[in-house]
Amino acid sequence: MKVPKTVRVAVTSGALSYGAVFAANGLGEFKKENLTVDVQVLPAQDAHVLLDQGRIDVAVTIPTPGVLNLTSGGAGARVVFSGGGRHEDSTQGWYINKKSLGSNGTFEATDVKGVSLGVPTGRASGAMGLFFAKIRAAGVDLKPDDIKFENLAGPDIAGALERGAVDVGYISNPFNDVIIKSGCCEIMPGLISSRASVYYWFSDGLRTQNPDVGLAFVRALARTTRTYLQGDFRAEDKVVGALAAGSGTDADVVRKLEPNKFGTDLDGVSEEIASYQSWYLETDALSYSRPLTADQIIDRRFVDALKLK
């Protein structure tokens, strides 16, 4: 950019799945594009409303019912880049208390029928889409009412799962280490996607009125991802420092957390969002009944422009 520009970004937490924007800011990659990036933490629903109003330029979130409803109503926000995901061998995911396993003592899809399940946002969590799809693909006729959903925060889920107060729980860093050490529970494999869990949504104004600014922003994210966020980036002190400063997490904690997997394409995003949308439609969380298409949700021009360089 020849003229300095400011980009206003909202993230929904300090989770390291937002690592590309934290690292690009802390390591000076946005400055190389003559961008000043102002990052603030906002609830997802607030971020999407402000994005629709043009009061922020970028929201980094999961596809919530709110943003899909806004898109269905004609809002111009679109997904343009992927955030962090989990590696295939991640120990984060769904765990079941061993007391809830069947007679053979190992997890089978049929063990899910009738369980109590702890997850942040409870039944409203879009991650349930893949969970139900995988269980059904194993031949179990599982309906939402077959599970008792408990809306619990991360630390509370770990404690409740260990005590047996819930049968199944969604466990993320750093509580997966606690659960593994306790020996109380077994991971339920294949129910968590290894693809990106959050996405960069551009406002209509940034996408259509200032696409050069948007491209500079995406270019910095991609360069940061390729240069600093491949492999076990926890070994690089300057990367850890940037992630710690951006996320508000102590550097020693960042070094201990399981590293996210970062990519620079949008492959698989349409399937991932379709899983969320399918769950929201099944649970009547959306104001529309006909699914949005991938082209209504995703703008691939910015990532495609990088491939031409």
N, C-alpha and C positions, 0 to 999 in steps of 0.2 A: 504494500500500500504506500503510495506517495504521500498521502495526507494521513496523519494519525487518526485512528478511530477507536472508539470505546465500544466494547461488546458486553452486555449485561447478561450474566449467566446465573441460573438457579439450579442448585442440586438439592436433593431431598434429605441428604445426610452426609456424614464424613466417611462413608463406606469407600473402600479402596477400589470398588468397581468404577468409581469416577476418577480413577488415577490419572488418566490421560490429561484431563483439564487441570488437575492439581500440578502434575509434573511439567506440563507445558508452561504454566504460569511461573512456577518456581525455578525452572531451568532456562528461562528467557526465550523460549521458542515463539511465544506470542509477540514479544518485543521485536524479534527478527522480522515479523510481518507488519511492524508499526501498529500493533494492536495493544490496547490496554484492556485487560479482561477483569471485570468486577464480578467476583463469585460470591453468592449469598446462599444460605440454607433456608429453604422454604418447604412447607408441606406440598405434596404433589398436586393436590387440587388447586391450591393457591397459585402454584407455579404455572399451571396450564391456563388458568383464567387470566393471569397477568400476561402470559404469552399471547393469548388471543387478543388482548387489548393493546399489545405492542409496548407494554411497559417493561418487559424484559425481552431479550432477543433469542435466548437459548434456554431450554429446560432439559435437564438430564434426568430422566425418570423412566420407570416402567410404563407400558401402555395401560393407563388406568381407565375405568369406565368414563370418567370425566372428560378426558382428552378425546376419547373415541366418540362420545356424544357431541362434543364441540365440532369435531371433524365432520360427523354426519350432518350437523346443522349448517355446514358451509364454512367453518373456520379454515384458515389457510396454513396452520401449523403442520409440518411434516417431519418424519424421521429422516435424518441425513447422514448419520454416522453411528457406529456401535460403541458401546462402553465395554467394560470388562465382564468376562464370564468365568466359569470354573473349568479347571482341567478335568479330563475324563476320570482321573484317579483321585479326585477330591474326596476328602472325608467330611465335607459339609453336605448336608442334605437331610433326607427323612430318616429318622431312627424309630425303631419299634422296641418297646420294653419286652424283654425276653419272656416275661410272664404272659404276654399276649400272643406268643407264637403257638402254632399248632402242635400236635403231638410229636411231630418229627423234630421239633426244636430248631428248625431253620425257617427263614421267611418264605412264605408263599403268598401269592396274590389274594387267596381266599382269606388270609388272616386279617385283611382290612375291613371286612364286613363287621359293622357294629362297633368299631373302635371310637374312642374319644381322641380328638386330634388337636394339638396345640400349634398355632401358627399366628404370626403377627397379621392383623387385619382379619383373622378368622376365615369365614366362608367367602369373604370378599376378595381374598387373594387370588390373583390371576394365575399364580403358579399351580393352583389346583387343576387347571386345564390339562397340563401334561400328566399330572398325578393320576387323574381319572382316566385319561386316554390310555395310559400304560396298563393300568389295572384291568380295564375293559378288554384291551388287546390280549390279555392273558386268559380271557374267557370268563371273567367275573362280571355279572350284571350289577354293577355298582351305581347307585343313585345318590345324589347329594344328601337325601334324608337318611341314608344308611350310615352316615357318620355324624357324630356329635362334635361340632366345631367349637373350639375354645380360643378366643382372641386373647393371646398372651404375648408379652414382650419377651425378647430373646433370653435374658437371664431367668425369667420365670418359667419359660418352657423347659429349659435344661433341668431346673430343680424339680418341676412337676413330673417330668419324664423319669428322672432318676428315682423319685419316690413311688412312681406308679400311679400318680394322680391323673395323668393322661397316658394313653396307650402308645400314641404316635406323636412325634414332635419334629418340627423343622428346626434343625440345629446348624448355626453358622459360626464363623470365627467370633471369639476364641472359645466358644462353649463346646465345640466338637471335641477338643482335647480333653475337656472335663468329662464328657460322656464316655469317651473311649477308655479313659483311665478308670472310670467307675466300674466298667464291665457289666453295667446293667442292661445294655441295649445292643441291638444289631442294626447296622445300616441297611436300608432298603434300596438295593441298587437299581439304577436305570430310571429313577423317578424324577431326577433333576437334570435339566438340560445343561450341556457343556457350552452352549452358545451364549452370546452376550445376554446379560440380565437387565441392562439399562440402555437407553438410547438417547442420542442428542436430537432434540426436536427444535427446528428453527421456526421462528415466527414467520408469518406471511411477509412482513416487511423486509426481514433479512433475506428471505429466499427470493423474493420477486423484485424488490426495489433496490436492494444493496447486495446482489449476488457476489460481487467482487470481494466484499467484506466477508461474506459467508465462506467463500472459497479460501480466502487467506486463513480464516479460523480453522477450517477443516484441514488445510495443508499443514498447519502447525500441529494439530492433533495427530495426523498421520505420521509426520516426521518424528514427533515425540515417541509415538508408539513403536515405530521401527527402530529408533536409535536407542531408546532407554528401557522399554517395557517388554522386552523379549527374554525368555528364559527366567532364571531366578534373579530378578533385578534387586532383590534384597541385599545382594553382596556389594552394591554400589552405594557408597555413603552419600554422594550428592543426590542420587535418586531417592534414597530413603529420606533424606532431609527435606526434599521438595514435597514428597508424599505426606510426610508428617506435618509439615507446616500447612499444607493445603487442607488436610483432613482434620486437623486439630488433634492428632493422635501422637503419643510419645514415640520417638524414633525407635526405642527398644521394642515397643509393641509391634510396630510395623515390621521389624526384622523377624519377629516370631510368627506373624500371621501367614497363613497359606497364600502364596502369590496368586493373583488373578491371571487369566489368560486374555491377552489383548490382540485384536486383529484390526485391519484397516479396510475391510470390505463390508458389504451388507449381505453376504451370502447367509442364507438361513433365517434372516430376520423376518421375512414374510411368513414363514411357517411358524416361527415363534409367536409372532403377534396373532396369527390365526388361532393358535392354541388358547391364548388369553381371551380373544374375542369370543370364541366358541363357548368358553366357560361363562363369561359374562352374559351371553345370550341365554344359556341354559338356566342361569340363576336370576334372570329378569333384572339384571343390573344396568341394562342399556335402554335408551329411549327409542331405539329402532329395532326392527326385526330382520331386516335383510343385511347380511354381513357386508361390511365395507371391503372393497378390493385392495390388493397390495398397492396399486397405483394411487389410491385415495389416501393412503397412509404414509407412503415412502417416496421420497424424492432422491433418485439415484444420481442426479446430474453432478453433484459435487464430488462424490467418490469416483464416478466415471471420468471426470476431468483430470483427476490425479493419475489415472492409468494412461492418459495420453501424453504425460510428460516424459 
